[in-house]
Amino acid sequence: MKEWGVTISDERPEGVQITELKVFTNSDIQEVSVEQEDGSYKREYHFIQTEYDKDEYINLLTAQVQETQDGLVELADLVLG
């Protein structure tokens, strides 16, 4: 995993971008108006970008799914007694 920190783009990024070998997650997406030298304003998007190898991202998702399943089983046990 590589955290790129605040990234700036002229185009609104997708939450998740998948390439042949990498997965990029983009969070905290904010639209920002930036004043140009001529006094006009330009729209930019500021966001936090994290890069994963595909296998690393799949493992992360698998762990999250397992954690969710474990929590649901525990909740069902509490509800059903």
Backbone torsions as a table, in degrees:
resi	resn	phi	psi	omega
1	MET	NA	138.0	177.2
2	LYS	-130.6	120.8	178.3
3	GLU	-92.9	120.5	-177.6
4	TRP	-90.0	-9.6	-179.1
5	GLY	73.7	-152.6	-177.6
6	VAL	-71.2	126.4	179.3
7	THR	-118.4	147.0	-178.4
8	ILE	-120.7	136.3	179.6
9	SER	-143.6	151.6	174.0
10	ASP	-79.0	-19.6	-179.0
11	GLU	-110.5	143.3	178.8
12	ARG	-67.3	123.9	-178.6
13	PRO	-78.9	154.7	171.5
14	GLU	-75.0	159.4	177.9
15	GLY	-64.7	-37.9	178.1
16	VAL	-133.7	130.9	176.3
17	GLN	-121.5	129.6	-177.1
18	ILE	-116.9	127.3	174.0
19	THR	-111.0	-173.3	-177.9
20	GLU	-60.5	-37.6	-175.4
21	LEU	-120.6	-13.7	-171.8
22	LYS	-127.3	160.3	170.2
23	VAL	-128.5	131.4	177.6
24	PHE	-114.8	127.8	174.2
25	THR	-107.6	138.7	-178.7
26	ASN	-123.0	123.2	-178.2
27	SER	-129.9	170.0	179.8
28	ASP	52.4	46.1	-177.7
29	ILE	-73.1	124.0	-179.7
30	GLN	-128.5	134.3	173.9
31	GLU	-86.2	129.8	-175.9
32	VAL	-128.9	135.9	173.4
33	SER	-95.5	124.5	-177.6
34	VAL	-115.2	126.9	179.8
35	GLU	-75.6	132.5	178.8
36	GLN	-90.0	169.9	-179.5
37	GLU	-60.1	-31.9	-179.1
38	ASP	-84.0	5.0	178.1
39	GLY	91.7	-10.4	177.4
40	SER	-78.8	168.8	-179.6
41	TYR	-116.2	143.8	-180.0
42	LYS	-121.4	137.9	178.1
43	ARG	-88.7	129.3	175.4
44	GLU	-128.8	162.5	174.6
45	TYR	-119.1	128.3	177.0
46	HIS	-109.8	134.4	-177.1
47	PHE	-157.2	163.0	177.2
48	ILE	-95.7	125.4	-178.1
49	GLN	-116.3	134.0	176.0
50	THR	-124.9	135.6	-177.9
51	GLU	-110.1	134.3	177.8
52	TYR	-128.1	149.2	163.7
53	ASP	-70.3	150.8	-176.8
54	LYS	-57.5	-44.7	-179.6
55	ASP	-62.1	-40.7	178.9
56	GLU	-61.8	-42.1	-179.5
57	TYR	-67.6	-40.6	177.2
58	ILE	-61.5	-42.8	177.8
59	ASN	-63.1	-39.8	177.7
60	LEU	-62.4	-46.3	178.9
61	LEU	-63.7	-40.5	178.8
62	THR	-61.2	-43.1	178.4
63	ALA	-64.2	-39.8	179.0
64	GLN	-66.1	-40.9	178.6
65	VAL	-64.4	-43.5	179.6
66	GLN	-62.4	-42.1	178.5
67	GLU	-62.4	-41.3	178.2
68	THR	-65.0	-44.1	178.6
69	GLN	-61.8	-43.0	178.4
70	ASP	-61.6	-41.6	178.5
71	GLY	-64.8	-39.0	178.3
72	LEU	-67.1	-39.5	177.4
73	VAL	-63.4	-43.9	179.2
74	GLU	-62.4	-42.4	178.2
75	LEU	-64.3	-43.0	178.8
76	ALA	-62.4	-39.9	177.4
77	ASP	-61.9	-40.0	179.0
78	LEU	-67.6	-41.5	-177.3
79	VAL	-71.3	-43.8	-174.8
80	LEU	-85.5	-12.8	176.5
81	GLY	81.2	NA	NA
